[in-house]
Amino acid sequence: MDAIRLKSEWETIMGKTIAKYTKEVHLQNGILTIFSDVAPLKQELYVGRQQIIQNINDYFNENLIKEVRIK
């Protein structure tokens, strides 16, 4: 259920530009995996992993994400 909620709200949480260039997002056991073919975006997401965790957890008001992986 959490994975479905996250996918449906991905653009709202991350913004239109990031949502446009991320191919897929997977959530399993608190690990969010973000897939993108855009190297500069992958680097930006990698550097901002802690902020992504905080933004998503704040948005859903729960500890949904523990780790972020970029592929």
C-alpha positions, 0 to 999 in steps of 0.5 A: 500500500505504501508503495502505491501511495508513494508512486501516486504522490511522487510528482507532488512530493518531488516536483514535476521536473524530477518526476518527469526524469525518473523512470520508476520508483520502488519501495520495499522494506523502507528502502526507496529505489529511484531509477533514472537515465539522467546522470546529472539528476542521479548525482543530485538525487544521490547528494540529496538522499537525506532530504528526500527521506525527510521530505517523504516521511514528513509528507506522509507523517510517518517513518516510511523511508529509511534508505534511498538508493539511486540507479 
